Amino acid sequence: MSDPTQPPDNPTSSDPTSSDPTSSDPTSSKPTDPSASPAYETPAAPAYPAAPSYPATGGQEAPGYGQAPVYGQPPAYGQNLYGQQNPHDKYNVLSIISLVTSILFVSVVGIVTGHIALSQIKKTGEKGRGLALWGTILGYVGLLGGTIFIIITIAFVIAAASTGAGYYR
């Protein structure tokens, strides 16, 4: 079977009836010029349909494969380009300690760690300002409440001691 894209081959025949090499007889199998090569046509390239163009949503076209990402936007929530957590997305540890110790009535520790946490948050931009603030406030309220409780207890003990001499007679 022959290739359909190739022109048909006309092998040289040994037919004695066609003796005229310049005849224009289509059945003549002798070439007109032995040095001339047969003229082949280059096949046409297949025509592919054009790619459909779809309208982009939002009025902007989607970026191509070779375009760089848009700068100024974080790659994912809570992570920077290297997969690490952003310092602005983590809580200050001292602010948590301040709130917990103030709730557990260790007011002096809550006050001290709350002030240190507020100072660090102002410098680093971490989260936890509200926790540190509430830890400091509850620490002061606890310290004030503890001081009032101690004063009332001491006053009660002094009052009881001055009037209670009749128990030992």
Backbone as a printed PyTorch tensor [residue, N CA C, xyz], in Angstrom:
tensor([[[  0.8510,  -1.1730,   0.0000],
         [  0.0000,   0.0000,   0.0000],
         [  0.8870,   1.2220,   0.0000]],

        [[  0.5470,   2.2130,  -0.7160],
         [  1.3840,   3.4030,  -0.8400],
         [  0.8520,   4.5170,   0.0550]],

        [[  1.7130,   5.4720,   0.3310],
         [  1.3670,   6.6140,   1.1750],
         [  0.4640,   7.5610,   0.3890]],

        [[ -0.7170,   7.9300,   0.9310],
         [ -1.6190,   8.7940,   0.1520],
         [ -1.1170,  10.2230,  -0.0020]],

        [[ -0.1750,  10.6460,   0.8300],
         [  0.3240,  12.0160,   0.6860],
         [  1.3980,  12.1270,  -0.3820]],

        [[  1.9380,  11.0010,  -0.8260],
         [  2.9780,  11.0050,  -1.8610],
         [  2.3270,  10.9140,  -3.2370]],

        [[  2.9440,  11.5640,  -4.2570],
         [  2.4020,  11.4220,  -5.6260],
         [  2.6420,  10.0000,  -6.1290]],

        [[  1.8350,   9.5340,  -7.0190],
         [  1.9940,   8.1590,  -7.5070],
         [  3.3060,   7.9990,  -8.2730]],

        [[  3.8940,   6.8450,  -8.0700],
         [  5.1360,   6.5390,  -8.7880],
         [  4.8030,   5.9550, -10.1540]],

        [[  5.5100,   6.3970, -11.1550],
         [  5.3870,   5.8120, -12.4940],
         [  6.7120,   5.1480, -12.8250]],

        [[  6.8110,   3.8780, -12.5450],
         [  8.0880,   3.2160, -12.8510],
         [  8.3560,   3.2360, -14.3660]],

        [[  9.5680,   3.2350, -14.6880],
         [  9.9470,   3.2550, -16.0970],
         [  9.5530,   1.9170, -16.7190]],

        [[  8.7730,   1.9990, -17.7170],
         [  8.3320,   0.7520, -18.3550],
         [  9.1610,   0.5010, -19.6200]],

        [[  9.1810,  -0.6660, -19.9730],
         [  9.9150,  -1.0280, -21.2060],
         [  8.9550,  -1.2420, -22.3790]],

        [[  8.0140,  -0.3360, -22.4770],
         [  7.0210,  -0.4430, -23.5480],
         [  7.6330,   0.0680, -24.8410]],

        [[  7.7420,  -0.7380, -25.8480],
         [  8.3630,  -0.2980, -27.1030],
         [  7.4690,   0.6170, -27.9240]],

        [[  6.2040,   0.7200, -27.5870],
         [  5.3250,   1.5310, -28.4150],
         [  5.5230,   3.0110, -28.1730]],

        [[  5.9550,   3.3870, -27.0160],
         [  6.1490,   4.8050, -26.7620],
         [  7.6130,   5.1160, -26.9130]],

        [[  7.9810,   5.5710, -28.0400],
         [  9.3730,   5.8550, -28.3370],
         [  9.6890,   7.3350, -28.2940]],

        [[  8.6830,   8.1900, -28.2640],
         [  8.9130,   9.6300, -28.2780],
         [  9.0240,  10.1370, -26.8450]],

        [[ 10.2150,  10.5740, -26.4050],
         [ 10.3550,  11.0410, -25.0330],
         [  9.7160,  12.3890, -24.7900]],

        [[  9.4140,  13.1870, -25.7640],
         [  8.8300,  14.5080, -25.5720],
         [  7.3350,  14.5100, -25.7770]],

        [[  6.7400,  13.3640, -25.9420],
         [  5.3010,  13.3600, -26.1810],
         [  4.5620,  13.7220, -24.9130]],

        [[  3.4280,  14.3120, -25.0500],
         [  2.6340,  14.7110, -23.9060],
         [  1.5800,  13.6760, -23.5730]],

        [[  1.8320,  12.4720, -23.9450],
         [  0.9080,  11.3910, -23.6670],
         [  0.9680,  11.0680, -22.1750]],

        [[ -0.1680,  11.1120, -21.5060],
         [ -0.1450,  10.8400, -20.0800],
         [  0.1890,   9.3980, -19.7650]],

        [[  0.0680,   8.5400, -20.7070],
         [  0.4050,   7.1450, -20.4510],
         [  1.8730,   6.8760, -20.6620]],

        [[  2.5970,   7.8790, -21.1370],
         [  4.0160,   7.7060, -21.3520],
         [  4.7090,   7.5580, -20.0250]],

        [[  5.5200,   6.5400, -19.9270],
         [  6.1540,   6.2710, -18.6510],
         [  7.5830,   6.7410, -18.6190]],

        [[  8.1020,   7.2830, -19.6840],
         [  9.4740,   7.7510, -19.6940],
         [  9.5140,   9.2000, -19.2280]],

        [[ 10.4480,   9.5420, -18.3850],
         [ 10.5490,  10.9310, -17.9550],
         [ 11.0510,  11.8060, -19.0850]],

        [[ 10.6410,  13.0580, -19.0760],
         [ 11.0450,  13.9890, -20.1160],
         [ 12.4670,  14.4420, -19.9240]],

        [[ 12.8880,  14.6450, -18.6670],
         [ 14.2520,  15.0750, -18.4000],
         [ 14.8100,  14.1770, -17.3040]],

        [[ 15.8290,  13.3850, -17.6210],
         [ 16.3310,  12.4490, -16.5920],
         [ 16.9980,  13.1560, -15.4150]],

        [[ 17.4630,  14.3840, -15.5440],
         [ 18.1120,  15.0840, -14.4340],
         [ 17.1220,  15.8150, -13.5390]],

        [[ 15.9080,  15.9980, -13.9960],
         [ 14.9070,  16.7260, -13.2170],
         [ 14.2710,  15.7840, -12.1960]],

        [[ 14.1490,  16.2740, -10.9920],
         [ 13.4910,  15.4690,  -9.9530],
         [ 11.9980,  15.7270, -10.0070]],

        [[ 11.2010,  14.7730,  -9.5890],
         [  9.7540,  14.9950,  -9.6530],
         [  9.3450,  16.1100,  -8.6940]],

        [[  8.3610,  16.8870,  -9.0700],
         [  7.8960,  18.0160,  -8.2530],
         [  6.8880,  17.5060,  -7.2290]],

        [[  7.2450,  17.6370,  -5.9770],
         [  6.3580,  17.2180,  -4.8920],
         [  5.7660,  18.4480,  -4.2430]],

        [[  4.5250,  18.3770,  -3.9320],
         [  3.8760,  19.4730,  -3.2290],
         [  3.9870,  19.2230,  -1.7310]],

        [[  4.2780,  20.2740,  -0.9910],
         [  4.3170,  20.1170,   0.4720],
         [  2.8900,  20.0610,   0.9890]],

        [[  2.6070,  19.0920,   1.8430],
         [  1.2400,  18.9960,   2.3460],
         [  0.9060,  20.2000,   3.2110]],

        [[ -0.3090,  20.6280,   3.1320],
         [ -0.7580,  21.7880,   3.9090],
         [ -0.9050,  21.3750,   5.3750]],

        [[ -0.5680,  22.2890,   6.2680],
         [ -0.7130,  22.0170,   7.7000],
         [ -2.1930,  21.9410,   8.0460]],

        [[ -2.5360,  21.0130,   8.9320],
         [ -3.9570,  20.9270,   9.2940],
         [ -4.3960,  22.1880,  10.0260]],

        [[ -5.5780,  22.6230,   9.7410],
         [ -6.0990,  23.8450,  10.3530],
         [ -6.8000,  23.4840,  11.6570]],

        [[ -6.2920,  24.0240,  12.7640],
         [ -6.9020,  23.7960,  14.0780],
         [ -7.8160,  24.9660,  14.4030]],

        [[ -8.9130,  24.7010,  15.0680],
         [ -9.7900,  25.8270,  15.4230],
         [ -9.1290,  26.7000,  16.4850]],

        [[ -9.4510,  27.9540,  16.4860],
         [ -8.8900,  28.8940,  17.4500],
         [ -9.4430,  28.5760,  18.8370]],

        [[ -8.6260,  28.8250,  19.8320],
         [ -9.0540,  28.5760,  21.2150],
         [-10.1830,  29.5300,  21.5750]],

        [[-11.2190,  29.0230,  22.2170],
         [-12.3260,  29.9140,  22.5780],
         [-11.8950,  30.8840,  23.6590]],

        [[-12.3860,  32.0830,  23.5940],
         [-12.0680,  33.0750,  24.6190],
         [-13.3080,  33.2700,  25.4760]],

        [[-13.1340,  33.0240,  26.7540],
         [-14.2250,  33.1610,  27.7020],
         [-14.0690,  34.4630,  28.4630]],

        [[-15.1450,  35.1440,  28.7660],
         [-15.0130,  36.3760,  29.5480],
         [-14.6140,  36.0300,  30.9830]],

        [[-13.6740,  36.7900,  31.5200],
         [-13.2080,  36.5700,  32.8820],
         [-14.2190,  37.1390,  33.8640]],

        [[-14.3650,  36.4680,  34.9800],
         [-15.2730,  36.9570,  36.0120],
         [-14.5910,  38.0630,  36.7940]],

        [[-15.3150,  39.0110,  37.2180],
         [-14.7700,  40.1070,  38.0080],
         [-14.1250,  41.1880,  37.1790]],

        [[-14.1600,  41.0790,  35.8660],
         [-13.6060,  42.1230,  35.0280],
         [-12.1050,  42.0250,  34.8370]],

        [[-11.4690,  41.0010,  35.4060],
         [-10.0330,  40.8550,  35.2450],
         [ -9.7590,  39.5080,  34.6130]],

        [[ -8.7000,  39.4540,  33.8110],
         [ -8.3320,  38.1960,  33.2110],
         [ -7.4730,  37.4090,  34.1840]],

        [[ -7.5430,  36.1100,  34.0650],
         [ -6.7390,  35.2490,  34.9210],
         [ -5.2730,  35.3650,  34.5190]],

        [[ -4.3470,  35.2920,  35.4800],
         [ -2.9400,  35.4050,  35.1310],
         [ -2.4780,  34.1720,  34.3700]],

        [[ -1.5400,  34.3790,  33.4500],
         [ -1.0060,  33.2740,  32.6700],
         [ -0.0010,  32.4740,  33.4880]],

        [[  0.5450,  31.4570,  32.8640],
         [  1.4800,  30.5920,  33.5720],
         [  2.7740,  31.3120,  33.9120]],

        [[  3.2140,  32.2110,  33.0660],
         [  4.5010,  32.8390,  33.2740],
         [  4.4720,  34.0980,  34.1090]],

        [[  3.3010,  34.5110,  34.5730],
         [  3.2300,  35.7640,  35.3070],
         [  3.6080,  35.5510,  36.7650]],

        [[  4.2230,  36.5660,  37.3310],
         [  4.6100,  36.5230,  38.7380],
         [  3.3780,  36.7530,  39.6140]],

        [[  3.3950,  36.2360,  40.8460],
         [  2.2410,  36.4610,  41.7270],
         [  2.1320,  37.9280,  42.1200]],

        [[  0.9590,  38.3250,  42.5040],
         [  0.7070,  39.6980,  42.9230],
         [  1.3390,  39.8990,  44.3000]],

        [[  2.1380,  40.9360,  44.4220],
         [  2.8110,  41.1850,  45.6810],
         [  1.9120,  41.9940,  46.6080]],

        [[  2.1380,  41.8580,  47.8950],
         [  1.3850,  42.6090,  48.8680],
         [  0.2540,  41.8110,  49.4790]],

        [[ -0.0020,  40.6110,  48.9740],
         [ -1.0270,  39.7680,  49.5440],
         [ -0.3520,  38.5680,  50.2020]],

        [[ -0.7880,  38.1890,  51.3870],
         [ -0.1770,  37.0160,  52.0170],
         [ -0.5610,  35.7480,  51.2680]],

        [[  0.3310,  34.7790,  51.1940],
         [  0.0360,  33.5680,  50.4450],
         [ -1.1080,  32.7510,  51.0310]],

        [[ -1.1940,  32.6810,  52.3220],
         [ -2.2810,  31.9490,  52.9840],
         [ -2.5000,  32.5980,  54.3340]],

        [[ -3.6600,  32.3630,  54.9020],
         [ -3.9540,  32.9850,  56.1830],
         [ -2.9940,  32.4670,  57.2330]],

        [[ -2.2820,  33.3590,  57.8610],
         [ -1.4090,  32.9970,  58.9730],
         [ -0.0360,  32.5160,  58.5680]],

        [[  0.3270,  32.5390,  57.2820],
         [  1.6390,  32.0620,  56.8910],
         [  2.2810,  33.0480,  55.9310]],

        [[  3.6270,  33.1120,  56.0060],
         [  4.3330,  33.9820,  55.0800],
         [  4.8620,  33.1550,  53.9150]],

        [[  5.7520,  33.7100,  53.1000],
         [  6.2290,  33.0260,  51.9040],
         [  6.9690,  31.7360,  52.2050]],

        [[  7.5680,  31.6040,  53.3620],
         [  8.3750,  30.4440,  53.6790],
         [  7.6260,  29.4260,  54.5230]],

        [[  6.3200,  29.5580,  54.6800],
         [  5.5360,  28.5960,  55.4290],
         [  5.5670,  28.8220,  56.9260]],

        [[  6.1950,  29.9000,  57.3720],
         [  6.2540,  30.1850,  58.7950],
         [  5.0740,  31.0670,  59.1720]],

        [[  4.7500,  31.0300,  60.4460],
         [  3.6400,  31.8440,  60.9150],
         [  4.0910,  33.2970,  61.0280]],

        [[  3.2240,  34.2050,  60.6330],
         [  3.5270,  35.6200,  60.7350],
         [  3.5810,  36.0290,  62.2000]],

        [[  4.4880,  36.9320,  62.5890],
         [  4.5400,  37.3400,  63.9920],
         [  3.2960,  38.1010,  64.4250]],

        [[  2.5480,  38.6570,  63.4850],
         [  1.3480,  39.4040,  63.8400],
         [  0.1710,  38.4850,  64.1290]],

        [[  0.3010,  37.2040,  63.8120],
         [ -0.8040,  36.2740,  63.9810],
         [ -0.6610,  35.3790,  65.2090]],

        [[  0.3660,  35.5600,  66.0110],
         [  0.4870,  34.7240,  67.2030],
         [  0.3120,  35.5820,  68.4570]],

        [[ -0.1410,  34.9350,  69.4990],
         [ -0.4110,  35.6240,  70.7550],
         [  0.8590,  35.7140,  71.5850]],

        [[  0.9730,  36.8000,  72.3170],
         [  2.0770,  36.9710,  73.2450],
         [  1.8370,  36.0470,  74.4350]],

        [[  2.8430,  35.2630,  74.7890],
         [  2.7010,  34.2640,  75.8480],
         [  2.5020,  34.9420,  77.2030]],

        [[  3.1830,  36.0410,  77.4410],
         [  3.0510,  36.7140,  78.7390],
         [  1.6450,  37.2870,  78.9390]],

        [[  0.9580,  37.6280,  77.8610],
         [ -0.4100,  38.1190,  78.0180],
         [ -1.3280,  36.9950,  78.5000]],

        [[ -1.1080,  35.7950,  78.0010],
         [ -1.8950,  34.6420,  78.4500],
         [ -1.5780,  34.3290,  79.9070]],

        [[ -0.2890,  34.3580,  80.2610],
         [  0.1140,  34.0910,  81.6510],
         [ -0.4710,  35.1400,  82.5840]],

        [[ -0.4980,  36.3920,  82.1430],
         [ -1.0530,  37.4690,  82.9620],
         [ -2.5260,  37.2290,  83.2700]],

        [[ -3.2910,  36.8700,  82.2690],
         [ -4.7180,  36.6350,  82.4740],
         [ -4.9700,  35.4190,  83.3660]],

        [[ -4.2440,  34.3370,  83.1260],
         [ -4.4560,  33.1080,  83.9130],
         [ -4.0820,  33.3150,  85.3690]],

        [[ -2.9410,  33.9480,  85.6340],
         [ -2.5320,  34.1600,  87.0310],
         [ -3.4390,  35.1540,  87.7430]],

        [[ -3.9760,  36.1060,  87.0260],
         [ -4.9060,  37.0500,  87.6600],
         [ -6.2190,  36.3650,  88.0140]],

        [[ -6.6750,  35.4510,  87.1720],
         [ -7.8990,  34.7080,  87.4770],
         [ -7.6770,  33.7770,  88.6730]],

        [[ -6.4730,  33.2350,  88.8040],
         [ -6.1610,  32.3180,  89.9080],
         [ -5.7200,  33.0480,  91.1740]],

        [[ -5.9750,  34.3230,  91.2730],
         [ -5.6980,  35.1620,  92.4470],
         [ -4.2120,  35.2370,  92.7960]],

        [[ -3.3480,  35.1830,  91.8280],
         [ -1.9310,  35.4720,  92.0240],
         [ -1.7250,  36.8290,  91.3610]],

        [[ -2.2260,  37.8490,  92.0200],
         [ -2.3830,  39.1550,  91.4050],
         [ -1.0720,  39.8400,  91.0580]],

        [[ -0.0680,  39.7120,  91.9080],
         [  1.1930,  40.4200,  91.6490],
         [  1.8420,  39.8830,  90.3810]],

        [[  1.8090,  38.5720,  90.1870],
         [  2.3800,  37.9880,  88.9720],
         [  1.5720,  38.4430,  87.7530]],

        [[  0.2580,  38.5040,  87.8860],
         [ -0.5880,  38.9620,  86.7840],
         [ -0.3220,  40.3990,  86.3940]],

        [[ -0.0810,  41.2450,  87.3950],
         [  0.1950,  42.6620,  87.1200],
         [  1.5400,  42.8160,  86.4080]],

        [[  2.5530,  42.1570,  86.9300],
         [  3.9070,  42.2940,  86.3620],
         [  3.9520,  41.7440,  84.9390]],

        [[  3.4310,  40.5210,  84.7540],
         [  3.4790,  39.9420,  83.4030],
         [  2.5720,  40.7090,  82.4320]],

        [[  1.4930,  41.2870,  82.9300],
         [  0.6200,  42.0910,  82.0720],
         [  1.3140,  43.3290,  81.5470]],

        [[  2.0490,  44.0220,  82.4100],
         [  2.7690,  45.2210,  81.9570],
         [  3.8960,  44.8650,  80.9940]],

        [[  4.6070,  43.7840,  81.2750],
         [  5.6820,  43.3610,  80.3600],
         [  5.0800,  42.9670,  79.0040]],

        [[  3.9550,  42.2510,  79.0350],
         [  3.3100,  41.8280,  77.7850],
         [  2.8360,  43.0320,  76.9740]],

        [[  2.2550,  44.0230,  77.6200],
         [  1.8160,  45.2230,  76.8990],
         [  2.9910,  45.9300,  76.2310]],

        [[  4.1340,  45.9680,  76.9110],
         [  5.3250,  46.5860,  76.3320],
         [  5.8160,  45.7950,  75.1200]],

        [[  5.8420,  44.4690,  75.2300],
         [  6.3030,  43.6440,  74.1110],
         [  5.3530,  43.7300,  72.9160]],

        [[  4.0680,  43.7460,  73.1920],
         [  3.0780,  43.8050,  72.1070],
         [  3.1940,  45.1210,  71.3460]],

        [[  3.4950,  46.1900,  72.0620],
         [  3.6570,  47.4920,  71.4020],
         [  4.8570,  47.4720,  70.4590]],

        [[  5.9260,  46.7470,  70.8440],
         [  7.1340,  46.6930,  70.0130],
         [  7.0000,  45.7220,  68.8500]],

        [[  6.4470,  44.5260,  69.1020],
         [  6.4400,  43.4730,  68.0830],
         [  5.1750,  43.4280,  67.2400]],

        [[  4.0750,  43.9590,  67.7430],
         [  2.8280,  43.9190,  66.9880],
         [  2.0940,  42.5960,  67.0990]],

        [[  2.4150,  41.7890,  68.0970],
         [  1.7430,  40.5090,  68.2830],
         [  0.3090,  40.7140,  68.7590]],

        [[ -0.4510,  39.6440,  68.7270],
         [ -1.8030,  39.6710,  69.2670],
         [ -1.7380,  39.4570,  70.7720]],

        [[ -2.8430,  39.7760,  71.4560],
         [ -2.9280,  39.5050,  72.8820],
         [ -2.9820,  40.7490,  73.7380]],

        [[ -3.1780,  41.9020,  73.1170],
         [ -3.2330,  43.1410,  73.9010],
         [ -4.4180,  43.1150,  74.8620]],

        [[ -5.5510,  42.6210,  74.4080],
         [ -6.7300,  42.5380,  75.2640],
         [ -6.5180,  41.5810,  76.4320]],

        [[ -5.8480,  40.4670,  76.1550],
         [ -5.5660,  39.5150,  77.2310],
         [ -4.6500,  40.1430,  78.2800]],

        [[ -3.6090,  40.8240,  77.8200],
         [ -2.6850,  41.4640,  78.7520],
         [ -3.3810,  42.5690,  79.5340]],

        [[ -4.2330,  43.3280,  78.8730],
         [ -4.9550,  44.4050,  79.5400],
         [ -5.8970,  43.8510,  80.6030]],

        [[ -6.6620,  42.8180,  80.2560],
         [ -7.5640,  42.2170,  81.2310],
         [ -6.7910,  41.5310,  82.3600]],

        [[ -5.6570,  40.9230,  82.0370],
         [ -4.8280,  40.3250,  83.0920],
         [ -4.3230,  41.3750,  84.0680]],

        [[ -3.9300,  42.5270,  83.5450],
         [ -3.4530,  43.6190,  84.4000],
         [ -4.6020,  44.1900,  85.2420]],

        [[ -5.7580,  44.4170,  84.6160],
         [ -6.9090,  44.9650,  85.3520],
         [ -7.3630,  44.0000,  86.4400]],

        [[ -7.5150,  42.7260,  86.0910],
         [ -7.9280,  41.7460,  87.1040],
         [ -6.8690,  41.5860,  88.1970]],

        [[ -5.6050,  41.7520,  87.8250],
         [ -4.5400,  41.7060,  88.8330],
         [ -4.6710,  42.8470,  89.8320]],

        [[ -4.9270,  44.0580,  89.3400],
         [ -5.1130,  45.2000,  90.2450],
         [ -6.3720,  45.0350,  91.0960]],

        [[ -7.4610,  44.5490,  90.4770],
         [ -8.6940,  44.3290,  91.2400],
         [ -8.4670,  43.2470,  92.2990]],

        [[ -7.7720,  42.1840,  91.9270],
         [ -7.4630,  41.1270,  92.8960],
         [ -6.5540,  41.6180,  94.0080]],

        [[ -5.5650,  42.4400,  93.6560],
         [ -4.6660,  42.9900,  94.6740],
         [ -5.4310,  43.9120,  95.6100]],

        [[ -6.2980,  44.7450,  95.0460],
         [ -7.1180,  45.6370,  95.8680],
         [ -8.0860,  44.8340,  96.7510]],

        [[ -8.7260,  43.8320,  96.1660],
         [ -9.6470,  42.9900,  96.9330],
         [ -8.9320,  42.2190,  98.0300]],

        [[ -7.7380,  41.7150,  97.7060],
         [ -6.9560,  41.0000,  98.7280],
         [ -6.5120,  41.9160,  99.8460]],

        [[ -6.1270,  43.1340,  99.4960],
         [ -5.7130,  44.1010, 100.5280],
         [ -6.8840,  44.4650, 101.4330]],

        [[ -8.0470,  44.7090, 100.8630],
         [ -9.2390,  45.0210, 101.6690],
         [ -9.6030,  43.8290, 102.5610]],

        [[ -9.5030,  42.6120, 102.0110],
         [ -9.8150,  41.4270, 102.8000],
         [ -8.8520,  41.2840, 103.9900]],

        [[ -7.5740,  41.5340, 103.7530],
         [ -6.5930,  41.4230, 104.8360],
         [ -6.8470,  42.5010, 105.8960]],

        [[ -7.1660,  43.7300, 105.4850],
         [ -7.4390,  44.8100, 106.4390],
         [ -8.6710,  44.4820, 107.2810]],

        [[ -9.7290,  43.9890, 106.6610],
         [-10.9440,  43.6340, 107.4020],
         [-10.6660,  42.4590, 108.3520]],

        [[ -9.8840,  41.4970, 107.8960],
         [ -9.5610,  40.3500, 108.7490],
         [ -8.7490,  40.7910, 109.9640]],

        [[ -7.7640,  41.6490, 109.7520],
         [ -6.9460,  42.1280, 110.8660],
         [ -7.8150,  42.9370, 111.8380]],

        [[ -8.6960,  43.7690, 111.3180],
         [ -9.5800,  44.5640, 112.1870],
         [-10.4980,  43.6500, 112.9900]],

        [[-11.0070,  42.5990, 112.3750],
         [-11.8830,  41.6700, 113.0730],
         [-11.1180,  40.9110, 114.1660]],

        [[ -9.9070,  40.5220, 113.8820],
         [ -9.1040,  39.8050, 114.8820],
         [ -8.7720,  40.7350, 116.0460]],

        [[ -8.4520,  41.9900, 115.7790],
         [ -8.1420,  42.9460, 116.8550],
         [ -9.3930,  43.2040, 117.6960]],

        [[-10.5430,  43.3640, 117.0290],
         [-11.7850,  43.6050, 117.7760],
         [-12.1520,  42.3890, 118.6300]],

        [[-11.9460,  41.2030, 118.1080],
         [-12.2650,  39.9820, 118.8420],
         [-11.2920,  39.7920, 120.0110]],

        [[-10.0640,  40.1840, 119.8210],
         [ -9.0860,  39.9950, 120.8710],
         [ -9.2930,  40.9640, 122.0340]],

        [[ -9.7860,  42.1460, 121.7330],
         [ -9.9850,  43.1160, 122.8020],
         [-11.2250,  42.8220, 123.6250]],

        [[-12.2310,  42.1780, 123.0910],
         [-13.4450,  41.9030, 123.8290],
         [-13.5500,  40.4450, 124.2680]],

        [[-12.7320,  39.6420, 123.8830],
         [-12.8790,  38.2150, 124.1610],
         [-12.0320,  37.7110, 125.2960]],

        [[-11.7940,  38.4770, 126.3490],
         [-10.9780,  38.0230, 127.4560],
         [-11.7310,  37.0970, 128.3970]],

        [[-13.0590,  37.0020, 128.2790],
         [-13.8770,  36.1970, 129.1690],
         [-13.8250,  34.7150, 128.8680]],

        [[-13.2400,  34.2890, 127.8280],
         [-13.2370,  32.8620, 127.4940],
         [-12.2420,  32.0870, 128.3530]],

        [[-11.2300,  32.6780, 128.8930],
         [-10.1780,  31.9520, 129.6010],
         [-10.3380,  31.9850, 131.1110]],

        [[-11.3500,  32.5100, 131.7250],
         [-11.5040,  32.5700, 133.1710],
         [-12.0400,  31.3480, 133.7400]]])
